Amino acid sequence: MILMNTIELTERVTAPLNKAKLSASAEFNEWDINSLIDLIIKQYHFNTRENVVVIYDLAQKVFSRHSEKHPELAKLVEALFLFFDDLLFHLKKEEQILFPNIIQLNEMKLHEGSFSYSTFGVIKEYSLTMQKEHRDVVKQLEFFRRLTNDYMPPEDGSILCLSLFSKMKQFEGEMMQHIQLENDFLFAKAIRMDEN
């Protein structure tokens, strides 16, 4: 499969994110922290977990059908396995550590007059760590796009291959929206709250 120019690839990966920013900014700025977290967990995290299983299963089937003529599929299956393992761990850290602490800080800020509460910058620090991990996710998505020739199945590819690449492309779009929602809205609000 042909590798794409990195600049062209980055533009293709970030274009959906930029469109989403324009359409969603005003709406999500109005949402409270608890509603944002609820949306992220119930829609994006749930869908991510579902899609990981479907995509990896399809990738294994495509590999077993096409690996003789397309040895690069071995690299794809291995990279997907490692990426999904890291991604699921990332979601778990958000749900079990960061999000509960953001919710607790939000509750404490609502009752700020009755007592003083500080996280000593832990939420800001952890949010910045999650944003760094998001940049790593974007790099990995760029790698998948290059490896699959912009999700273009080979001429001898089966319906399974077409399904896999279509699902991966859809997953990329959802992941970019997910990252934007967390970075630009949830984490931005949480960091401002943690700094005050």
N, C-alpha and C positions, 0 to 999 in steps of 0.2 A: 504494500500500500504506500502511496506517496505521502511524504511529510509536507505539511503546509508551512508557509511563511509565518513566523511567530507574530509579527505585527498584525497580519491579516487575521490570524487566529484569535488574538487578544480582542480585536475589534468585534469579531463575531460572537465571542463569549460574553463581552460586556455590553453589547448592544441591547439585549433583552433587559438587562439590569438597568441601564440608563432609561429605557422606556418606562419601566416599572417605577423608577424614581419620580419621573414627571407626573405619573398618574396617581401615585399612592401617597405622596408626601403630605398633602394637606389632610387627607383622611386619617392617616396613622399618627400624625402629630397630636390629634385630638383624643386618641385612645389613652385610657389609663393603663398603668403598668400591669395590673392583674389581668385585664382583658387581652393585652398583647401576649403575655405569657400563656394564657389559656389558648389563644389562637395558634401560637407557635407549637405548643405540645399536641393539641388535638388535631390540627391539620397537618402541619409540616413534619413534625417528628413522627407522627403516626404514618403518614404517607411514605416518609423516608424508609422506615423499617419495613413496610410492605414492599416497596420497590426494590430494596436491597435483595430480598429473597427472590423476587421474580427475575431481576436482571442477572443475578449470579447463576440461577438455575438455567436460564436461557444461554448464558455464556458457556457453561459447561456442555450443553447440548450442541451448540454451534462448534465448539472446539472438537468434540468427538466426531462430528460429521465432516468438518473441513480442515482439520489440522494437517493432513498430509500435504495439501496444496497451499495452505496458508499457515506456516509455522509461527507467524507473528501472533496468532490467536493464543498460543501458550503464554506469551508475555501479557496479553490482555487479561486472561483468566487469573493469572497470578497477581497482576496489579490491582484488579478488581477486588480480589480476596483481601489483600493488605489494606486497600483504601477503605473498604466497607468495615473491616475490623476496627480501624482507627476512627472512622466516622461514627459508628455505633457507640464506641467508648466516649467520644466527644459529646454525643447527645445525652449519655448517662451522666456525665459530669455537669452538664447544664441543668438537667432535671433534678439531680440529687444534691448539688452543691450550690451553684450560682443562683438559679431561679428561686429556691426557698429563701436564700439570703436577701435577694432583691425584694421579695414579698415582705419579709420581716422588716427590712429597712423602711419600706413604704409604710407599713403599719405604724412603726415607731415614729416616723415623720408626721403622721396624721395626729399623733398624741404628743407632739414635741413640747407643748407648753407644760405638761405635767412632770416630765423628767427628761434628762439628757441622754442621748444615745449616739454612739459612734462605732463605725466599722473599722476605723483606723485605715481607711483606704483599701480594704481588702476587696470590696466589690469592684472598685475601679481597676485594681490590679488584675483581678480574675477576668473581668470583662475584656481588658486589653489582651490578655492571654488567649481568650476565645476568639477575638478578632484576628490574632496572628494565626491561629489554627484555621480560621476561615480563609485567610490568604493561601494557606497550604492546600485547602480543598479546591480553590479556584485553579491553582497550578496543576493539581491532579486532573481536574476536568479538562484543562487545556491539553494535557498529555493524552487523555483518552480521545480527544477530538483529533489530535495528530495521528495517533495510532490507528484510528478507524477511517482516516482520510475524510474528515468532516462528516462522520457517520454515513459514509457512502458504501453500501455493500459491494463486494467484488462482483464481477459479471456472472461468476459461477456460484454466487451465494444463494442460499435457499431462503424460503419464507421465514425460517427460524432466524437467519442472519438479519433479514430485513426487520423482523420483530425486535431483535436485540438492539440494533442500532437506533431504531425508532424510540424504543423505551429509554435507552441511554440519553438520547437527545432531549426527550421530555423530562427526564430526571435532572439533567443539567439545568434546564430552565427553571424548574421548581426549586432546585438548590440555590440558584442565584437569587430568587425572590426571598427564600428563607434567610439567606445570609444578609440580604439588604434589610429585611424586617428586624433582624436582631441587631446588626451593627448600627444602622442609621436611626432606629427608633427606640427599641428596648434598651440597648446598652448605652446609647446617648442619654436617655432619661435617667438610667440608673447611675451613671457616672456623675451627672449633674447633681443628683440627689445625694450621692456619697460625698461630694466635694463641699456641700453646704451644711 
